[in-house]
Amino acid sequence: MQVEEPGRVFREAWIAGVRKHYPGEPKPGYVTPWEDTPEWERESAAAVYEQVRQFIEAADGATAKLTREQKGRFVALCWIAQIFKHFPNPKASYVADWSDMPEWQQETDSDIFEHIEQTLVSTR
């Protein structure tokens, strides 16, 4: 997989999740195509994809036994770390803990993990 590809896979899974779970019309920034995504966000998407990939591989696929919530929590926590990496004082909503996140975002993060999982299984 090319260097850019992991970030793009993550972003496309995010956009698909937002379109599926967001109530009403999502903010334009939530569904910005990869080509127009800011550099920090591209780097973050690639980094979180890699963290999820490594987690799945380190567990030798046993992550399939995790609940959707556990999968989503992992994605959310990895993303929060990226926010802190790129923004010294982020808005509280950008780094909200799982229980404080809106349901659409929780579902989207769970979808992202499962999408990466399925991508890895299909390439083996």
Rosetta blueprint (number, residue, H / E / L):
1 M L
2 Q L
3 V L
4 E H
5 E H
6 P H
7 G H
8 R H
9 V H
10 F H
11 R H
12 E H
13 A H
14 W H
15 I H
16 A H
17 G H
18 V H
19 R H
20 K H
21 H H
22 Y L
23 P L
24 G L
25 E L
26 P L
27 K L
28 P H
29 G H
30 Y H
31 V H
32 T L
33 P L
34 W H
35 E H
36 D H
37 T L
38 P L
39 E H
40 W H
41 E H
42 R H
43 E H
44 S H
45 A H
46 A H
47 A H
48 V H
49 Y H
50 E H
51 Q H
52 V H
53 R H
54 Q H
55 F H
56 I H
57 E H
58 A H
59 A L
60 D L
61 G L
62 A H
63 T H
64 A H
65 K H
66 L L
67 T L
68 R H
69 E H
70 Q H
71 K H
72 G H
73 R H
74 F H
75 V H
76 A H
77 L H
78 C H
79 W H
80 I H
81 A H
82 Q H
83 I H
84 F H
85 K H
86 H H
87 F L
88 P L
89 N L
90 P L
91 K L
92 A H
93 S H
94 Y H
95 V H
96 A L
97 D L
98 W H
99 S H
100 D H
101 M L
102 P L
103 E H
104 W H
105 Q H
106 Q H
107 E H
108 T H
109 D H
110 S H
111 D H
112 I H
113 F H
114 E H
115 H H
116 I H
117 E H
118 Q H
119 T H
120 L H
121 V H
122 S H
123 T L
124 R L
